[in-house]
């Protein structure tokens, strides 16, 4: 379910070679829609050549729609970080150059959008917003949740999502506080320490034990057969009655 992508942009780096993504919704031209929220109608001049653009959840400026022509001028756009706040979008909103969608919600939420366009890569609970969303849903859904009560499988999913964050995204995640007012970075360290897996016995040791047991059985069998043969031989020669 969860695919992987490792990107390493540098924190607070200026726009160099048009490869650094925007860190907020300042990249977009917005219009108020009939729901009282915002629709992305276009991308501002300084961001049109970006290879990656992020749409984030913003409580004060909630974006829930993408216009069909919003990215038409973004000829270099390859990766779009799509917030779970987006609820109105059509296939026509995505230009052909977009290869990767990093969705900050679940796979079920993404499928509910009804997007039929195929992309080379789709990642769920992606980016810093996605990880924090996952954390609040599965790791600490309430203030009193014991994060160590999660299953081993959930831990490995969490660890994979955390590993896939870029350097700048991980810093944001680490400094973010969850519902218990604990820093997520500190809690991640506690989880990693808690779920340490004991090393498995080596195959060589296991193989030796198996061979040793077989050899012991063979030796016992040989001794037994030899004793029987000697007994009958001695009886045949009338050495014993």
Secondary structure in CASP SS format (residue, H / E / C, confidence):
PFRMAT SS
TARGET T0000
AUTHOR 0000-0000-0000
METHOD secondary structure of the structure
MODEL  1
X C 1.00
X C 1.00
X C 1.00
X C 1.00
X C 1.00
X C 1.00
X C 1.00
X C 1.00
X C 1.00
X C 1.00
X C 1.00
X C 1.00
X C 1.00
X C 1.00
X C 1.00
X C 1.00
X C 1.00
X C 1.00
X C 1.00
X C 1.00
X C 1.00
X C 1.00
X C 1.00
X C 1.00
X H 1.00
X H 1.00
X H 1.00
X E 1.00
X E 1.00
X E 1.00
X E 1.00
X E 1.00
X C 1.00
X C 1.00
X C 1.00
X C 1.00
X C 1.00
X E 1.00
X E 1.00
X E 1.00
X E 1.00
X E 1.00
X E 1.00
X C 1.00
X H 1.00
X H 1.00
X H 1.00
X C 1.00
X C 1.00
X C 1.00
X C 1.00
X E 1.00
X E 1.00
X E 1.00
X C 1.00
X C 1.00
X C 1.00
X C 1.00
X C 1.00
X C 1.00
X C 1.00
X C 1.00
X E 1.00
X E 1.00
X E 1.00
X E 1.00
X C 1.00
X C 1.00
X C 1.00
X C 1.00
X C 1.00
X C 1.00
X C 1.00
X C 1.00
X C 1.00
X C 1.00
X C 1.00
X C 1.00
X E 1.00
X E 1.00
X E 1.00
X E 1.00
X C 1.00
X C 1.00
X C 1.00
X C 1.00
X C 1.00
X E 1.00
X C 1.00
X C 1.00
X H 1.00
X H 1.00
X H 1.00
X C 1.00
X C 1.00
X C 1.00
X C 1.00
X C 1.00
X C 1.00
X E 1.00
X E 1.00
X E 1.00
X E 1.00
X C 1.00
X C 1.00
X C 1.00
X H 1.00
X H 1.00
X H 1.00
X H 1.00
X H 1.00
X H 1.00
X C 1.00
X C 1.00
X C 1.00
X C 1.00
X C 1.00
X C 1.00
X C 1.00
X C 1.00
X E 1.00
X E 1.00
X E 1.00
X C 1.00
X C 1.00
X C 1.00
X H 1.00
X H 1.00
X H 1.00
X H 1.00
X H 1.00
X H 1.00
X H 1.00
X H 1.00
X H 1.00
X H 1.00
X H 1.00
X H 1.00
X H 1.00
X C 1.00
X C 1.00
X C 1.00
X C 1.00
X C 1.00
X C 1.00
X C 1.00
X H 1.00
X H 1.00
X H 1.00
X C 1.00
X C 1.00
X H 1.00
X H 1.00
X H 1.00
X H 1.00
X H 1.00
X H 1.00
X H 1.00
X H 1.00
X H 1.00
X H 1.00
X H 1.00
X H 1.00
X C 1.00
X C 1.00
X C 1.00
X H 1.00
X H 1.00
X H 1.00
X H 1.00
X H 1.00
X H 1.00
X H 1.00
X H 1.00
X H 1.00
X C 1.00
X E 1.00
X C 1.00
X C 1.00
X C 1.00
X C 1.00
X C 1.00
X E 1.00
X H 1.00
X H 1.00
X H 1.00
X H 1.00
X H 1.00
X H 1.00
X H 1.00
X H 1.00
X H 1.00
X H 1.00
X H 1.00
X C 1.00
X C 1.00
X C 1.00
X C 1.00
X C 1.00
X C 1.00
X C 1.00
X C 1.00
X H 1.00
X H 1.00
X H 1.00
X H 1.00
X H 1.00
X H 1.00
X H 1.00
X H 1.00
X H 1.00
X H 1.00
X H 1.00
X H 1.00
X H 1.00
X H 1.00
X H 1.00
X H 1.00
X H 1.00
X H 1.00
X H 1.00
X H 1.00
X H 1.00
X H 1.00
X H 1.00
X H 1.00
X H 1.00
X H 1.00
X H 1.00
X H 1.00
X H 1.00
X H 1.00
X H 1.00
X H 1.00
X H 1.00
X H 1.00
X C 1.00
X C 1.00
X C 1.00
X C 1.00
X C 1.00
END
